[in-house]
Amino acid sequence: MNLSIVATLYQSAPYIAEFHRRASATAAELAGEDYEIVLVNDGSPDDSLSVAVALSEADPHVVVVDLSRNFGHHKAMMTGLAHARGQQVFLIDSDLEEEPEWLLSFARQRDAQHSDVVYGVQALRKGGWFERWSGNWFYAGFKTLTGMALPENVVTARLMSRRYVDALLSHEEREIFLAGLWHITGFAQTPHAVHKHSTSETTYTFRRKLSLFVNSVTSFSNAPLVGIFYFGVFISLIALGYSLYLALNWLFFARPLSGWTSVMASIWLLGGLIISFIGVVGIYLSKVFSETKRRPYTIVRQIYQRNKI
């Protein structure tokens, strides 16, 4: 198999037919008839599955991987890559915010620069000021806490070699943050400036972005745990200095101390710190708990594909 195009489906019914038409035309131009289009239904609540299955029955190039429920965008993409058989794999969203025709320009850049991956980067991040601001703090915070400088404003669309995809799939963690995995897998990766369209409201709300940020940082760095240690040392030094001050004050000045304010402030401060620190440790323990169970990150209910004649 020369080429695999992989896309996920979630509330994608209005776009699937056009996506299939444009992706098929682009794939045929690049790879002739030696291609496949892998569509992963991530428990979509609309009729995305029935539309995709109808396409698979009419077109032998289409493979539909139906997951047993919604597992999340990143896990669905990894499942699609695991089912892709092509020597080159083009990962893209199916909602047409990313153009299937980018495949041709990505392939030209890959051949010219001899890279394993060509990934799309937005020249100007789509959306309003809040979406742009939240995207900027995400990358800045991730770099600060992990030391990893991820490419900013990347999109899903990327053309990958077979050896890169195999290396990417060798990661076995269950809590997946794909942007980090793309980065640490290595190989020669080059950006390609693109303009991403806006066909629908983003499903990545601030709450989801915050959850993704916590998951990504705790998956790729132990900086919060190290920070807790140093902050604890800092608090201990302050407490030691204050204790010394109280002892000297009692020995040489014998001034009565009411102490109510300082005691209450200390109790609330240290109580809050202890609770928050236990929470950070708990996040890491929950990840260890999840990884040691070795549960599959997705479960495939059925695969739909018409045999080629």
N, C-alpha and C positions, 0 to 999 in steps of 0.2 A: 504494500500500500504506500503510495507516494505522499498523499496529503490527508490529514484529518482536520476538520473544522469542529471545534468543541464549543458548545454554548449551553447555558442553563436556562430553565424555564420557571418563572414564578410570576403569575399574573401577566403572562406574555401572549395570550391568545390573539389580541388584535395585531400583533407584529409578526407572528410565526410565518404566515404565508409569504409575505414580502421578504422577510429575512431569508427564507428558503430559496426563493427565486433569485435574489441577488447573490447569496452565498454560492449557489450552484453555478451561476454564470461565471463568477470570479474563479471558483475552483476549477471549472472546466478550462478556463483560459490559461491557468497556471499548470494544471496537472492532467489535462485531457479527461479521460474517464476513470482514472486511477485515484479516486478520492472518496471520502466518506464524510458525512455530517452527523456528528454525535450530539444529540439533544438530551439533556438530563432534566427530567421533571422533578423539581425539588418540592414535592407536595403542594403544587400550585392549587389554590382554591377555585380557580376558574376552570374553563374547559381547555386549558393548554394541552393536557394529555391527549384528549380525543382528537384535537386538531393535528398534533404531532404524529399520532398513530396513523391517522388517515394519510398523511404525507409519506410515512414509512411504507404503507401498503401500495402507494402509487409509485414511489421512487426507491429503487434498491440501494441508492447511495445513503439513505437516511437510516440512522440507528437511534432508537429511542430507549433511553435508560430510565425506567420509572422507579423512583425511590419510595420506600414504604411510608414515609412521612416527610415533613419539612425538617431538614438538618442544618440549613444555613448555606449561604452563598459560597463561602470558601470551601466547605466540605463537599458541596455538590460539584464544584469545579475540579477538585482533586479526583472525585469519582469519574468525571468525564475524561480526564487525562488518563486515568487508569484503564479506561476502555478504548482509548484511541490507539490505532494500530499504525498510523502513518509515520514515515521517516521524517516528515516535518509536520508540526502540529500548530494550528492557529487557534488560539483561545480568544473568545470575543463574547460580549453580551448580546442577547438576542433582541433587545428592545429598540434597536436601530439608532440609539444614541451614538453608537460606534459603527462606522460604515464597513460592511463586508469587503468593499473594494479596496480598503487599506491593505489587504493581503498582498496585492501586486506591488505597491510601493515598498512595503516591508520586505518582500522577497528581493527586490532590486537592491535595497540597502544592505541586506544580509550578504548577498553575493558580492557586492562591491567592497564591503568591509570584512568579509570572511568571519562573521560573528555567529555565535550559537543562538543568540536571542536578539530580536529587535522588538522593543516594547514602546507603546504609545505614551507620550507625555503631553498633557495639555499646555499649550502656549499660554493660555489664560484660563484659569479654573472656571468652570461653568457654575451658574447659580448666583444667588445674591450675596450681600456682604457677609451674612452670618455663615453661609456654607464655606465661603473662602476663608473667613477668619478661623472657623473651627478646623478646617483642613490644615491651615498654617500652624496652629498651636499643636495639632496632633503630631506633625512631623518634627517640630521644634522640641516638644516634650519627649518624644521617643528618642531623639538623638541625645538629648541631655541625660536621660536616665540609662540608656543602653550603650552609648558611644557609637552606634551604628547610624551612618548617614544614608538613609533610604532616599532613592530618587523621589522628588516631590511631584505631586499632581499626576501620578501615573494613572493610566486607565487599565481596564481589564485586557484589552486587545494586545496580543503579543504573539510573534511567530517564533517557534522554538524548534531546535534540532532534536532528533530522537535521543541522542545521548544525554542532552540536558533534561528532557522529560523523564528519562529513566532515573537520573540522579535525583531529580525533584521528588519522584515517587518513593525514593528510598528512605525519606524521612518518615518516621513511624509515630510521631506524636499524635495525640487525639485532639488536643486543643490547637486548632490550626489558625495561624495568621499568615496568609499567603504572601503578602508583600515582604515579610521578613524571610520566609523560605525562599522566595525568588532571589533575594539578595544574597543569602549565605550559601546558596547552591553554587554560586560562582560561574565560571566559564566567561567567555567574551560576550558582554551584553552592551548593546548600543541603543540610545534613545531615538525616537522618531517623533517630531512635533506633529500634533494632530489637533483638530478642532472637534470637540465632542458636542453633539447636538443635545437638545433638551426636549424629550418627548413625553416625559411624565415627571411627577414629583419624586424626589429621592426618598428611598425607604430608610436611608441612614440618618435617623433623627439624632439630636444631640445626645440623647440617652444611649442610643446604640453606639455612637461614636465613643462616648465615654467608656462604655463596657468593652468595646474593641480596644481602646487605649490600654485599659487595665490588663486585659488578656494578652495584648502584644508585649507590653513591658515585662510582665511576669513570666512570659514564655521565653524571652530572649535576654533577660538580665537578672542578676541577683542584687542590683543596686539598691532596691528598697530595703533588703535585709541588711546589707552593709551599712546603709544610712541609719537604720535603727540602732546598730551597734555604736556608731560614732556619736549619734545624738544622745544615746544613753550615757556614754563617757562624758559628753559635754555637760549634761544635767548633773551627773555625779560630781564633777569638778566644781560646779556652781554650788551644789549642796555642801560639799566639803568646805569651800571658802566661807559660806554663810555660817556653818557650824563653828568654824574657827573664830569668826567675828562674834558670835554669841558667847563663846567661851571666854574670850578676852574681855568682852564687855561685862560679863558677870564677875570676872576676877578682879578687874581694876576699877570699874566704875560702879558696880553694884546697883545699876539702875533697873528698876522694875520694868518688865516688859508685859504689855497687855497681850500681844501675840495673836489676837483674834484674826486680824486681817491676813497676816502672813500665813497662819495655819490654814485658814479656809482657802486662800489662793493656792497654796501648795497642794492641798487635797484635790481641788478641782483640776489643777494643771496636770498633776501626776496621774490622777484617775483617767483623765481624757487621753493622755499619752499612752498609758498602759492599754486601754481599750483599743485605741487605733493601732498600736503596734501588734497586739494580739490578732487584730483583723488582717494585717499584712501577712503575718506568719500563717494565718488560717487560709489565705488565698493560695499560698505556695503549697500548703499541706493538701488542699483540695485538688491541686493539679497533680501532685504525687499520687493521691488516691485515684484520680481519674486515669492516669497513665498505667498504674499497676494493675488495674482491672482488665486492660487490654481489650476493651470493647471496640468493635468496628465503628469508625466514625460515620459511616452511612450503611444502610441496608438496602439492597436492590430487590424490589418486588418482582419486576419482570423486565425483560429486554424484548423490544419489538423490532424486527428486521425482516424484510422480504429478501429471500435468496435471489442472487443475481442469476439470470438465465445465461 
